[in-house]
Amino acid sequence: MNRSLPYQGLRLSAVLAVTALVFATVTCSKFRSQTSQSDLKWHLVMEVEPSTSSSLAAAVTQTVAIIERRLDQIGVRGVKVRVQEPAANGRIEINLPALPDPERIKKLIISSGNLEIAHVRSPPSPAPVTMYETRETAELEMSKHSENLRVLRYGTSGKDERWAIVEAPTIVSGNDLRNATASPSAGSGDYSVSFSLRPDGAKRLSSWTREHINEYLAVILNDEIESIAFVKSEMYDTGEISGRFTKQSAEDLAKVLTSGAFPAKVRFIEERVD
């Protein structure tokens, strides 16, 4: 059976509150020195899963560009990112110098960087948003409907974990992001990430929120719900991801989001150090 949880409304100067997702921190200045081919001693191989929305070749090409842009933004220089032959395997080889905190670099590389805003299937406010205690319960409810829906986790694994049903396609996707920047949150030592949308994404968000006052929206980051709030008024082209971010974790998240969302899922399949 479902379970309803109370939620506070969101300040609708397009501020989307998000529980902090802690991204690995990287100090850019450590990585800005130029490297030669002989310095590239750390080798990673990623595999791009076939995408239903684009061809594998197109997805691989786009993923290579995003990885290069992301590594450049975090200050890693002289890397070599290339499609591994045969290209039909959808594999990408990344050659880097031996860097400090390699696990942190890997987390930044592998993050899908996909921020989404989606309608939650629930009665509108003032009724509390509908949540489910298990994935199975949510999926059973979802099976009763013919619409295109998704079941996503909200909260951390364990006793606080809940599940919600959201509509697909989303109102806003990672491809709609124009920019993201980290800035100090007023009145605290925490940081937040402000983002702006491209015109098409802003138009969709504005139109949808204008027509769905008091409906619930979910902010989704990398296929997990980070926040749910109801619509008080029309929203436009900017928003804010707030929470317990440090300066560096907020900057990392901003760089990942700005670099673009991967067009398909990726995974590491090989790692070696010369």
C-alpha positions as CSV (number, residue, x, y, z in Angstrom):
1,M,0.0,0.0,0.0
2,N,1.1,3.5,-0.6
3,R,2.4,6.0,2.0
4,S,2.0,9.7,2.0
5,L,4.6,12.0,3.3
6,P,4.3,15.8,4.1
7,Y,6.3,18.2,2.0
8,Q,6.9,21.9,2.3
9,G,6.2,24.1,-0.7
10,L,9.1,25.4,-2.8
11,R,9.8,29.1,-3.3
12,L,8.9,29.5,-6.9
13,S,11.4,32.0,-8.1
14,A,12.3,28.8,-9.8
15,V,14.3,27.5,-6.9
16,L,14.4,23.7,-6.8
17,A,15.6,22.4,-3.4
18,V,17.6,19.2,-3.6
19,T,19.1,17.1,-0.9
20,A,22.8,17.4,-1.4
21,L,24.4,14.8,-3.6
22,V,28.1,14.8,-2.6
23,F,30.3,14.8,-5.6
24,A,34.0,13.9,-5.4
25,T,36.2,17.0,-5.1
26,V,39.1,17.8,-7.4
27,T,41.6,20.6,-7.1
28,C,42.0,21.8,-10.7
29,S,45.4,23.3,-10.2
30,K,46.9,19.9,-9.5
31,F,46.2,18.8,-13.0
32,R,47.0,21.8,-15.2
33,S,50.6,20.9,-16.2
34,Q,51.1,19.7,-19.7
35,T,51.8,16.0,-20.3
36,S,53.5,14.0,-23.0
37,Q,52.5,10.7,-24.4
38,S,55.0,8.9,-22.2
39,D,53.3,10.4,-19.1
40,L,49.9,8.8,-19.9
41,K,50.2,5.8,-17.6
42,W,46.6,5.5,-16.4
43,H,44.2,3.8,-18.9
44,L,40.4,3.5,-18.6
45,V,38.0,1.8,-21.0
46,M,34.3,2.7,-21.0
47,E,31.5,1.0,-22.7
48,V,28.5,2.8,-24.1
49,E,25.3,0.9,-23.9
50,P,23.1,1.1,-27.0
51,S,20.6,3.9,-26.8
52,T,17.0,3.7,-27.9
53,S,17.0,7.4,-28.9
54,S,20.1,7.5,-31.1
55,S,22.5,5.2,-32.9
56,L,25.4,3.7,-31.0
57,A,27.9,5.4,-33.2
58,A,26.3,8.8,-32.6
59,A,26.1,8.1,-28.8
60,V,29.8,7.2,-28.7
61,T,30.8,10.3,-30.6
62,Q,28.8,12.5,-28.3
63,T,30.1,10.7,-25.2
64,V,33.7,11.3,-26.3
65,A,33.1,15.0,-26.6
66,I,31.5,15.2,-23.2
67,I,34.3,13.3,-21.5
68,E,36.9,15.7,-23.2
69,R,34.9,18.7,-22.1
70,R,34.5,17.4,-18.6
71,L,38.2,16.6,-18.1
72,D,39.1,20.0,-19.5
73,Q,36.8,21.8,-17.1
74,I,38.2,20.0,-14.0
75,G,41.7,21.0,-15.1
76,V,43.1,17.7,-16.5
77,R,45.4,18.5,-19.5
78,G,47.0,16.3,-22.2
79,V,44.6,13.4,-22.0
80,K,43.8,11.2,-25.0
81,V,40.2,10.1,-25.4
82,R,39.4,8.0,-28.5
83,V,37.0,5.4,-29.8
84,Q,38.5,1.9,-29.3
85,E,38.4,-0.3,-32.4
86,P,36.3,-2.0,-33.5
87,A,34.0,1.0,-33.2
88,A,30.9,-1.3,-33.3
89,N,31.7,-2.3,-29.7
90,G,30.9,1.1,-28.4
91,R,34.0,1.4,-26.3
92,I,36.0,4.5,-25.4
93,E,39.6,4.5,-24.2
94,I,40.8,7.3,-21.9
95,N,44.5,7.7,-21.4
96,L,45.6,10.0,-18.5
97,P,48.6,10.8,-16.5
98,A,48.9,9.3,-13.0
99,L,46.7,11.6,-11.0
100,P,46.0,12.0,-7.2
101,D,42.7,10.7,-6.1
102,P,41.9,8.4,-9.1
103,E,38.6,7.2,-7.6
104,R,37.4,10.7,-7.4
105,I,38.3,11.4,-11.1
106,K,36.5,8.2,-12.1
107,K,33.4,9.3,-10.3
108,L,33.4,12.6,-12.1
109,I,34.0,10.9,-15.5
110,I,31.3,8.3,-15.1
111,S,28.5,10.6,-13.7
112,S,25.7,10.7,-16.3
113,G,25.3,14.4,-15.5
114,N,21.6,14.2,-16.2
115,L,19.3,16.6,-14.3
116,E,15.6,16.1,-15.0
117,I,12.4,17.7,-13.9
118,A,9.3,15.4,-14.1
119,H,5.7,15.3,-13.0
120,V,5.0,13.1,-10.0
121,R,1.9,10.9,-10.3
122,S,0.0,12.0,-7.2
123,P,-3.0,14.0,-6.1
124,P,-2.2,17.7,-6.0
125,S,-1.3,19.7,-3.0
126,P,-2.6,20.2,-0.3
127,A,-2.8,16.4,-0.3
128,P,0.7,15.0,0.6
129,V,2.6,13.6,-2.3
130,T,2.0,9.9,-2.8
131,M,5.0,7.7,-2.0
132,Y,5.5,3.9,-1.8
133,E,7.5,1.9,0.7
134,T,8.9,-0.6,-1.8
135,R,9.7,-0.6,-5.5
136,E,7.4,-3.6,-6.0
137,T,4.4,-1.8,-4.6
138,A,5.1,1.2,-6.8
139,E,5.5,-1.0,-9.9
140,L,2.2,-2.8,-9.1
141,E,0.4,0.6,-9.1
142,M,2.2,1.7,-12.2
143,S,1.1,-1.5,-14.0
144,K,-2.5,-0.3,-13.6
145,H,-1.9,2.6,-16.0
146,S,-1.3,2.7,-19.7
147,E,0.8,5.9,-19.7
148,N,4.6,6.0,-20.0
149,L,5.7,6.0,-16.3
150,R,8.9,5.4,-14.3
151,V,9.4,4.2,-10.7
152,L,12.3,6.0,-9.1
153,R,13.9,5.9,-5.7
154,Y,13.6,8.9,-3.3
155,G,16.0,9.1,-0.4
156,T,18.9,6.9,0.6
157,S,19.0,3.2,0.7
158,G,17.7,1.7,3.9
159,K,15.0,2.8,6.3
160,D,14.5,6.2,4.7
161,E,14.1,4.8,1.2
162,R,10.8,5.5,-0.6
163,W,9.6,5.2,-4.2
164,A,7.6,7.5,-6.4
165,I,6.0,7.2,-9.8
166,V,7.0,9.9,-12.3
167,E,5.8,10.6,-15.8
168,A,7.9,10.1,-18.9
169,P,9.2,11.9,-20.9
170,T,10.4,14.4,-18.5
171,I,9.5,18.1,-18.7
172,V,13.2,19.1,-18.6
173,S,16.2,16.9,-19.3
174,G,20.0,17.4,-19.0
175,N,20.2,18.5,-22.7
176,D,18.0,21.5,-21.7
177,L,20.7,22.9,-19.4
178,R,22.5,26.0,-20.6
179,N,24.8,26.5,-17.7
180,A,25.4,25.7,-14.0
181,T,27.5,27.6,-11.5
182,A,28.4,27.1,-7.8
183,S,27.8,29.9,-5.3
184,P,27.6,30.4,-1.5
185,S,24.1,29.9,0.0
186,A,22.8,32.9,1.9
187,G,23.1,32.7,5.7
188,S,25.1,29.5,5.9
189,G,28.5,28.0,5.1
190,D,27.0,25.7,2.5
191,Y,27.1,26.1,-1.3
192,S,24.4,25.7,-3.9
193,V,24.4,25.2,-7.7
194,S,22.4,27.6,-9.8
195,F,21.4,26.5,-13.3
196,S,19.8,28.1,-16.3
197,L,17.8,26.5,-19.1
198,R,18.0,26.8,-22.9
199,P,15.0,28.5,-24.5
200,D,13.2,25.2,-25.5
201,G,13.5,23.8,-22.0
202,A,12.5,27.1,-20.4
203,K,9.4,27.3,-22.6
204,R,8.3,23.8,-21.7
205,L,8.8,24.4,-18.0
206,S,7.0,27.7,-18.1
207,S,4.0,26.3,-20.1
208,W,3.7,23.2,-17.9
209,T,3.9,24.9,-14.5
210,R,1.5,27.6,-15.6
211,E,-1.1,24.9,-16.3
212,H,-0.4,22.7,-13.3
213,I,-0.5,24.8,-10.2
214,N,-0.3,22.7,-7.0
215,E,0.9,19.6,-8.9
216,Y,4.0,17.9,-7.7
217,L,7.4,18.0,-9.5
218,A,10.4,15.8,-8.9
219,V,14.0,16.9,-9.4
220,I,15.9,13.9,-10.6
221,L,19.7,13.6,-10.7
222,N,21.2,10.5,-12.4
223,D,18.0,8.5,-12.2
224,E,17.3,9.1,-8.5
225,I,14.8,11.7,-7.1
226,E,16.6,14.3,-5.1
227,S,13.6,16.5,-4.2
228,I,9.9,16.8,-4.6
229,A,7.9,20.1,-4.3
230,F,4.6,21.4,-5.5
231,V,4.1,24.2,-8.0
232,K,3.0,27.5,-6.4
233,S,3.3,29.6,-9.6
234,E,4.7,29.6,-13.1
235,M,8.4,28.8,-13.3
236,Y,10.8,30.1,-15.9
237,D,14.4,29.5,-17.0
238,T,16.4,29.4,-13.8
239,G,16.6,27.2,-10.8
240,E,18.8,26.3,-7.9
241,I,20.0,23.0,-6.5
242,S,20.6,23.6,-2.8
243,G,21.8,21.4,0.1
244,R,24.8,20.7,2.2
245,F,27.4,21.2,-0.6
246,T,30.9,22.2,0.1
247,K,32.5,24.7,-2.2
248,Q,34.4,22.0,-4.2
249,S,31.6,19.5,-4.3
250,A,29.2,22.3,-5.7
251,E,31.8,23.3,-8.2
252,D,32.3,19.7,-9.3
253,L,28.5,19.2,-9.8
254,A,28.3,22.4,-11.7
255,K,31.1,21.3,-14.1
256,V,29.5,17.9,-14.6
257,L,26.1,19.4,-15.4
258,T,27.6,22.1,-17.7
259,S,29.6,19.5,-19.6
260,G,26.4,17.9,-20.7
261,A,24.5,14.7,-20.1
262,F,25.5,11.4,-21.6
263,P,23.2,10.2,-24.3
264,A,23.3,6.6,-23.0
265,K,24.4,4.7,-20.0
266,V,28.1,4.1,-19.7
267,R,30.2,1.8,-17.5
268,F,33.9,1.1,-16.9
269,I,35.0,-2.3,-18.1
270,E,38.8,-2.0,-17.8
271,E,41.4,-0.1,-15.8
272,R,45.2,-0.5,-15.9
273,V,48.3,1.5,-14.8
274,D,51.6,1.1,-16.7
